[in-house]
């Protein structure tokens, strides 16, 4: 029988904030590689596959005496790899080919709305009104942070790819929050491995273009070997980020985790300022405060539901397998 996971909000918040910060570092380094002629598909495949190779030995060692449990969890891991890794990455990178980066990222983060709707559909329990307010505040703040005002009508094909990325993002929060016998490290390692296989197949069939660029790239005004940027993307922006993301989602649940994950945008803006000198404008700073207000509203809404006795948790967990 699967043991219930004790949730610690403090641990979950710290883990997810560190995960968001790690994910936020990917922008400057990926931009340096793409600017040197590397295709987005090649960058994302090397990032995910490298992280899988790094995490898999330790992940399998943790469950070396529980291989039967691992086999039982493979469908969940496969779904996570397809949605949270492959779909999210492929959808976003394809979307930015047709849309402004800010517009593509905003569409991807509509995944937080999909999480709330998914919870509502399967539990038939309407979200608290403060959760609804949190949705409005978070998306409004996100629009300000991304500074997407004044954009022309987006390409519909790009929007479709962005919605695929949104579905992948929602899948990350819903699937990572599910109770499972697999440790977060093992779950992340297997999920990344599954996602890498999917991306490799897409690359091999020509769906995802693969091109290796120059051997040196520009990072923060300095010329460094391309492997340095790739190492950062693999170790920090993928391996560390995914492990902490799974750990945090298990402690917070899918709904709250999806809103805390919005801070990735804030960290991305911060690192772009520190590394690339792209200073955020006043409206972006205001937007950051609005996003945080949305996160707080969601948390208060969940607590109100708990106090009202409408469920064990204010969040939804997918049904757990029975041994």
C-alpha positions as CSV (number, residue, x, y, z in Angstrom):
1,X,0.0,0.0,0.0
2,X,1.3,3.5,-0.8
3,X,2.0,5.6,2.2
4,X,0.4,9.0,2.4
5,X,2.9,11.8,1.9
6,X,3.1,14.2,4.8
7,X,2.9,17.7,3.4
8,X,5.1,20.5,4.8
9,X,4.2,23.8,3.3
10,X,7.5,25.4,4.3
11,X,9.6,22.7,2.7
12,X,7.4,22.8,-0.4
13,X,7.7,26.6,-0.8
14,X,11.5,26.6,-0.4
15,X,11.9,23.7,-2.9
16,X,9.7,25.2,-5.5
17,X,11.2,28.7,-5.2
18,X,14.7,27.1,-5.7
19,X,13.3,25.1,-8.6
20,X,11.9,28.2,-10.2
21,X,15.2,30.0,-9.7
22,X,17.0,27.1,-11.3
23,X,14.6,27.0,-14.3
24,X,15.0,30.8,-14.6
25,X,18.7,30.5,-15.3
26,X,18.0,28.7,-18.5
27,X,17.1,31.8,-20.5
28,X,20.5,33.6,-20.7
29,X,22.5,30.4,-21.4
30,X,20.0,29.0,-23.9
31,X,20.0,32.4,-25.7
32,X,23.8,32.3,-25.9
33,X,23.7,28.9,-27.6
34,X,20.9,29.8,-30.0
35,X,22.7,33.0,-30.9
36,X,25.8,30.9,-31.8
37,X,23.8,28.8,-34.3
38,X,22.4,26.0,-32.1
39,X,18.8,25.0,-32.9
40,X,16.3,25.2,-30.0
41,X,15.6,21.5,-30.6
42,X,19.2,20.5,-30.1
43,X,19.5,22.7,-27.0
44,X,16.5,21.2,-25.3
45,X,17.3,17.6,-26.2
46,X,20.8,17.9,-24.9
47,X,19.5,19.6,-21.8
48,X,16.9,16.9,-21.0
49,X,19.0,13.9,-22.0
50,X,22.1,15.2,-20.1
51,X,20.0,15.7,-17.0
52,X,18.5,12.2,-17.4
53,X,22.0,10.6,-17.7
54,X,23.1,12.6,-14.6
55,X,20.2,11.6,-12.4
56,X,19.3,8.1,-13.6
57,X,22.2,6.2,-11.8
58,X,21.4,7.7,-8.4
59,X,17.6,7.5,-9.0
60,X,17.8,3.8,-9.8
61,X,20.2,3.1,-6.9
62,X,17.6,4.5,-4.5
63,X,15.0,1.9,-5.6
64,X,17.4,-1.0,-6.4
65,X,15.5,-3.3,-4.0
66,X,12.0,-2.1,-5.2
67,X,12.0,-2.8,-8.9
68,X,8.5,-4.2,-8.8
69,X,7.3,-0.8,-7.5
70,X,9.2,0.9,-10.2
71,X,7.5,-1.2,-12.9
72,X,4.1,-0.4,-11.3
73,X,4.8,3.4,-11.5
74,X,6.1,3.3,-15.1
75,X,2.7,4.5,-16.7
76,X,2.8,7.6,-14.4
77,X,6.4,8.3,-15.1
78,X,5.8,7.9,-18.9
79,X,2.9,10.3,-18.7
80,X,5.1,12.8,-16.8
81,X,7.9,12.5,-19.4
82,X,5.5,13.0,-22.3
83,X,3.6,15.9,-20.8
84,X,5.8,17.7,-18.3
85,X,9.1,17.2,-20.2
86,X,8.5,16.6,-24.0
87,X,5.2,18.4,-24.6
88,X,6.1,21.5,-22.5
89,X,9.5,21.9,-24.1
90,X,8.5,21.1,-27.6
91,X,5.4,23.3,-27.5
92,X,7.2,26.3,-26.1
93,X,10.2,26.1,-28.5
94,X,7.9,25.7,-31.5
95,X,5.7,28.6,-30.3
96,X,8.6,31.0,-30.1
97,X,9.4,30.4,-33.7
98,X,6.1,32.1,-34.6
99,X,5.3,34.3,-31.6
100,X,7.1,36.8,-29.5
101,X,8.8,35.1,-26.6
102,X,6.6,36.9,-24.1
103,X,3.4,35.9,-25.8
104,X,4.5,32.3,-26.1
105,X,5.4,32.2,-22.4
106,X,2.2,33.8,-21.3
107,X,0.2,31.2,-23.3
108,X,2.2,28.4,-21.7
109,X,1.5,29.7,-18.2
110,X,-2.2,29.4,-19.0
111,X,-1.5,25.9,-17.7
112,X,-2.2,27.1,-14.2
113,X,-5.8,27.7,-15.3
114,X,-5.9,24.2,-16.7
115,X,-4.8,22.8,-13.3
116,X,-7.7,24.5,-11.5
117,X,-10.2,23.4,-14.2
118,X,-8.9,19.8,-14.0
119,X,-9.2,19.8,-10.2
120,X,-12.7,21.2,-10.5
121,X,-13.8,18.7,-13.2
122,X,-12.5,15.6,-11.3
123,X,-13.5,16.6,-7.8
124,X,-16.7,18.4,-8.9
125,X,-15.8,20.9,-6.2
126,X,-15.7,24.5,-7.4
127,X,-12.6,26.4,-6.4
128,X,-12.9,29.0,-3.7
129,X,-13.7,32.5,-4.9
130,X,-10.2,33.6,-3.6
131,X,-8.7,30.9,-5.9
132,X,-10.6,32.5,-8.8
133,X,-9.3,35.9,-7.7
134,X,-5.8,34.4,-7.6
135,X,-6.1,33.3,-11.2
136,X,-7.1,36.8,-12.3
137,X,-4.3,38.4,-10.3
138,X,-1.6,35.9,-11.4
139,X,-2.4,36.2,-15.1
140,X,-2.7,40.0,-14.9
141,X,0.6,40.2,-13.1
142,X,2.2,37.8,-15.5
143,X,1.1,39.9,-18.5
144,X,2.7,42.9,-16.8
145,X,5.9,41.1,-16.1
146,X,6.2,39.8,-19.7
147,X,5.2,43.3,-21.0
148,X,3.0,41.8,-23.8
149,X,0.9,44.9,-24.3
150,X,0.8,46.3,-27.8
151,X,1.6,43.0,-29.5
152,X,0.0,42.3,-32.9
153,X,-2.5,39.5,-33.4
154,X,-0.6,36.2,-32.8
155,X,-0.1,33.5,-35.3
156,X,-2.8,30.8,-34.7
157,X,-0.3,28.0,-35.3
158,X,2.0,29.5,-32.8
159,X,-0.9,29.8,-30.3
160,X,-1.7,26.1,-30.8
161,X,1.9,25.1,-30.0
162,X,1.7,27.4,-27.0
163,X,-1.4,25.6,-25.8
164,X,0.4,22.3,-26.1
165,X,3.1,23.8,-23.8
166,X,0.4,24.9,-21.4
167,X,-1.0,21.3,-21.3
168,X,2.5,20.1,-20.6
169,X,2.9,22.6,-17.8
170,X,-0.4,21.6,-16.2
171,X,0.6,17.9,-16.5
172,X,3.8,18.7,-14.6
173,X,1.9,20.1,-11.6
174,X,-0.9,17.5,-11.6
175,X,1.4,14.4,-12.1
176,X,4.2,15.6,-9.9
177,X,1.8,16.1,-7.0
178,X,0.4,12.6,-7.1
179,X,1.3,10.2,-4.3
180,X,3.8,7.6,-5.4
181,X,6.2,5.1,-4.0
182,X,9.0,6.6,-6.0
183,X,11.4,9.1,-4.4
184,X,11.3,12.6,-6.0
185,X,14.9,12.0,-7.3
186,X,13.9,8.7,-9.0
187,X,10.7,10.1,-10.3
188,X,12.4,13.1,-11.9
189,X,15.2,10.9,-13.4
190,X,12.8,8.5,-15.0
191,X,10.5,11.3,-16.2
192,X,13.4,13.1,-17.8
193,X,14.5,9.8,-19.4
194,X,11.1,9.3,-20.9
195,X,11.0,12.8,-22.2
196,X,14.4,12.5,-23.7
197,X,13.4,9.4,-25.6
198,X,10.3,11.2,-27.0
199,X,12.3,14.3,-28.0
200,X,15.0,12.0,-29.6
201,X,12.3,10.3,-31.7
202,X,10.9,13.6,-32.8
203,X,14.3,14.8,-33.7
204,X,15.2,11.6,-35.6
205,X,12.0,11.9,-37.6
206,X,12.6,15.5,-38.5
207,X,9.7,16.9,-36.5
208,X,12.1,18.7,-34.2
209,X,15.0,20.3,-36.1
210,X,18.5,19.5,-34.7
211,X,21.5,21.7,-35.5
212,X,24.8,22.0,-33.6
213,X,26.3,25.5,-33.7
214,X,29.6,27.1,-32.8
215,X,32.0,25.7,-30.2
216,X,32.2,29.0,-28.3
217,X,29.3,31.2,-27.1
218,X,28.9,34.6,-25.6
219,X,27.8,34.6,-21.9
220,X,27.5,37.9,-20.1
221,X,29.9,39.5,-22.5
222,X,32.6,36.8,-22.2
223,X,33.4,34.1,-24.8
224,X,33.2,30.7,-23.1
225,X,33.1,27.1,-24.5
226,X,29.7,25.9,-25.5
227,X,29.9,23.0,-23.1
228,X,29.9,25.5,-20.2
229,X,26.5,26.8,-21.2
230,X,25.3,23.3,-21.8
231,X,26.5,22.1,-18.4
232,X,24.6,24.9,-16.7
233,X,21.4,23.9,-18.6
234,X,21.9,20.2,-17.7
235,X,22.9,20.5,-14.1
236,X,21.1,23.6,-12.8
237,X,18.3,24.4,-15.2
238,X,17.2,20.7,-15.6
239,X,18.5,18.2,-13.1
240,X,18.3,20.4,-10.0
241,X,15.2,22.2,-11.2
242,X,13.2,19.1,-11.9
243,X,14.1,17.3,-8.7
244,X,13.2,20.3,-6.5
245,X,10.1,20.9,-8.6
246,X,8.8,17.4,-8.0
247,X,9.6,17.6,-4.3
248,X,7.9,20.9,-3.9
249,X,4.8,19.9,-5.8
250,X,4.3,16.8,-3.5
251,X,4.4,19.0,-0.4
252,X,2.2,21.8,-1.8
253,X,-0.2,20.0,-4.1
254,X,-0.8,20.7,-7.8
255,X,-2.9,23.9,-7.5
256,X,-0.7,25.9,-5.1
257,X,2.4,24.5,-6.7
258,X,1.3,25.8,-10.1
259,X,0.9,29.3,-8.8
260,X,4.2,29.3,-6.9
261,X,5.8,28.1,-10.1
262,X,4.9,31.5,-11.7
263,X,7.9,32.9,-9.8
264,X,10.0,31.3,-12.5
265,X,9.1,34.3,-14.7
266,X,10.3,36.7,-12.0
267,X,13.6,34.8,-11.6
268,X,14.0,34.7,-15.4
269,X,13.6,38.5,-15.5
270,X,16.1,38.9,-12.6
271,X,18.8,36.7,-14.2
272,X,18.3,38.4,-17.6
273,X,19.0,41.7,-15.7
274,X,22.1,40.3,-13.9
275,X,23.6,38.4,-16.8
276,X,22.4,40.3,-19.9
277,X,21.8,43.7,-18.4
278,X,18.1,43.7,-19.3
279,X,16.7,45.8,-16.5
280,X,12.9,45.2,-15.9
281,X,10.7,48.2,-16.2
282,X,8.4,49.7,-13.6
283,X,5.3,47.9,-14.9
284,X,7.2,44.5,-14.7
285,X,8.1,45.2,-11.1
286,X,4.4,46.0,-10.4
287,X,3.4,42.8,-12.2
288,X,5.7,40.8,-9.9
289,X,3.9,42.0,-6.9
290,X,0.6,41.2,-8.5
291,X,1.7,37.6,-9.2
292,X,2.7,37.2,-5.6
293,X,-0.7,38.5,-4.5
294,X,-2.3,35.9,-6.7
295,X,-0.2,33.1,-5.0
296,X,-1.3,34.4,-1.6
297,X,-4.9,34.5,-2.7
298,X,-4.8,30.9,-3.8
299,X,-3.2,29.8,-0.5
300,X,-5.9,31.6,1.6
301,X,-8.6,30.1,-0.6
302,X,-7.3,26.6,0.0
303,X,-7.2,27.2,3.7
304,X,-10.7,28.5,3.7
305,X,-11.9,25.4,2.0
306,X,-10.1,23.2,4.6
307,X,-11.7,25.1,7.4
308,X,-15.1,24.7,5.8
309,X,-14.6,20.9,5.8
310,X,-15.0,20.5,2.1
311,X,-12.2,18.0,1.8
312,X,-9.1,16.6,3.3
313,X,-7.0,19.0,1.2
314,X,-7.9,22.1,-0.8
315,X,-6.1,20.4,-3.6
316,X,-6.7,17.3,-5.7
317,X,-4.5,14.2,-5.9
318,X,-5.0,11.6,-8.6
319,X,-6.1,8.2,-7.3
320,X,-3.3,6.3,-5.8
321,X,-2.6,2.7,-6.9
322,X,-3.4,-0.1,-4.5
323,X,-0.9,-2.9,-3.9
